Amino acid sequence: MSLEKAKNYLKKYNLDQNIMEFSESTATVKEAAEALKVTEAEIAKSLSFLVNDEPILIVTSGDQKIDNSKFKSEFHTKARMIPIEEVENKIGHDIGGVCPFGIKENVKIYLDETLKQSTYIYPACGSSNSAIKLTPTQLENILPDTHWINICRK
């Protein structure tokens, strides 16, 4: 169902036909990079956190890690990932397919500046074997009310 939610979302932008599905898993950054034959930096990973008990997604370059002090500075709270068993309920997609397309309405999305280092990025599309090729600008344009942040380690 999550893949269908992502497809329906992307259809509004005539991008649903660009979704790639694979016979192998793309659930991790490493697996996605191998399946797509790109670097881990080009994979757009979506990380789910709770900020003041509200779910948020932070989309970063696949080779990056969240800097806890930058997180605290940005959100005025300690970084707290959503427990694995709650991700699907709070975000709308399960682990391995979490993406910013077709998520629950109350989830705020943040894009990390590291995404701008690649010409193309590859976010998942709601399943553990899907992805789509976008530019960082395309991603920003199809995600209304998205904010760019600088929250990863150097």
C-alpha positions in Angstrom: 0.0 0.0 0.0 2.8 2.4 0.7 4.1 2.2 -2.8 0.7 3.0 -4.1 0.5 6.1 -1.8 3.8 7.3 -3.1 2.7 6.7 -6.7 -0.5 8.6 -6.2 1.4 11.5 -4.7 4.0 11.5 -7.5 1.2 11.3 -10.1 0.2 14.9 -9.3 3.6 15.9 -10.7 3.5 13.5 -13.6 6.4 11.5 -12.0 4.7 8.3 -11.1 5.9 6.6 -14.3 9.5 7.4 -13.2 9.4 5.1 -10.2 11.8 2.3 -10.5 11.1 -1.1 -8.9 13.8 -3.7 -8.3 13.9 -7.4 -7.7 16.5 -6.9 -5.0 16.1 -4.8 -1.8 16.8 -1.1 -1.7 15.9 -0.9 2.0 19.3 0.3 3.1 21.5 3.0 1.7 24.1 0.4 0.7 21.5 -1.8 -1.0 19.9 1.1 -2.8 23.3 2.4 -4.1 24.2 -1.1 -5.3 20.9 -1.7 -7.1 21.0 1.8 -8.7 24.7 1.7 -9.4 25.3 5.1 -7.8 27.2 6.3 -4.8 25.8 6.2 -1.3 25.9 10.0 -1.3 23.3 10.0 -4.1 20.8 8.0 -2.1 18.3 10.3 -0.4 17.6 8.7 3.0 14.5 9.7 5.0 15.0 9.6 8.7 12.0 9.8 11.1 12.2 11.7 14.4 9.8 13.0 17.1 10.1 16.6 18.0 7.8 17.6 20.8 5.9 14.4 20.2 5.2 15.4 16.6 6.7 13.2 13.7 9.1 14.8 11.3 11.1 13.5 8.3 14.6 14.7 7.6 15.9 13.7 4.1 19.7 13.6 3.9 22.4 12.4 1.6 22.8 8.7 2.2 26.4 9.0 3.3 25.7 11.5 6.1 24.8 11.2 9.8 22.8 13.6 11.9 24.9 15.9 14.1 23.2 15.8 17.5 24.3 19.3 18.5 23.0 20.8 15.2 19.7 18.9 15.7 19.3 20.4 19.1 20.2 23.8 17.9 17.6 23.5 15.0 14.7 21.9 17.0 15.5 22.9 20.6 15.3 19.3 21.7 17.5 16.2 21.7 17.3 14.0 18.6 14.9 11.1 19.2 14.2 8.7 16.4 10.7 7.2 16.1 10.8 3.6 17.4 10.8 1.1 14.5 7.5 -0.4 15.4 5.8 3.1 15.3 7.3 4.4 12.1 4.5 3.2 9.7 1.8 4.4 12.0 3.3 7.9 12.5 4.8 8.5 9.1 2.7 6.4 6.7 5.5 4.2 5.4 7.4 1.3 7.0 11.1 1.1 7.6 13.0 0.4 4.3 10.5 2.4 2.2 10.2 5.6 4.2 10.1 8.5 1.8 8.5 12.0 1.7 5.8 11.0 -0.8 2.3 10.1 0.3 3.0 10.5 4.0 0.6 11.5 6.7 -0.5 15.2 6.6 0.8 16.1 10.0 4.5 15.2 9.2 6.8 18.1 8.5 9.6 17.5 6.0 13.1 18.9 6.2 15.7 18.6 3.5 19.3 18.6 4.5 21.8 20.8 2.5 23.9 17.7 1.8 21.4 16.7 -0.9 22.5 19.7 -3.0 26.0 18.1 -3.4 24.6 15.6 -6.0 23.2 16.4 -9.4 20.7 13.6 -9.0 19.3 12.0 -5.8 17.3 8.8 -5.4 14.7 8.7 -2.6 12.7 5.5 -1.9 9.0 5.4 -3.0 7.2 3.7 -0.1 8.6 0.2 -0.5 11.9 -1.6 0.2 12.6 -2.1 -3.5 11.7 1.2 -5.2 13.3 4.6 -5.9 13.0 7.6 -8.1 15.6 9.8 -9.8 15.2 13.5 -9.0 17.3 16.6 -8.8 17.4 18.3 -5.4 15.4 21.2 -6.9 12.7 18.8 -8.2 12.5 17.2 -4.8 12.0 20.6 -3.2 9.4 21.6 -5.8 7.2 18.6 -5.2 7.3 18.9 -1.4 5.3 22.0 -0.4 6.2 23.6 2.9 9.6 21.9 2.9 12.5 23.6 4.7 16.2 23.3 4.0 18.4 22.8 7.0 22.0 22.1 7.8 21.9 19.3 10.3 24.5 16.7 9.3 28.1 16.2 10.4 30.8 17.5 8.2 
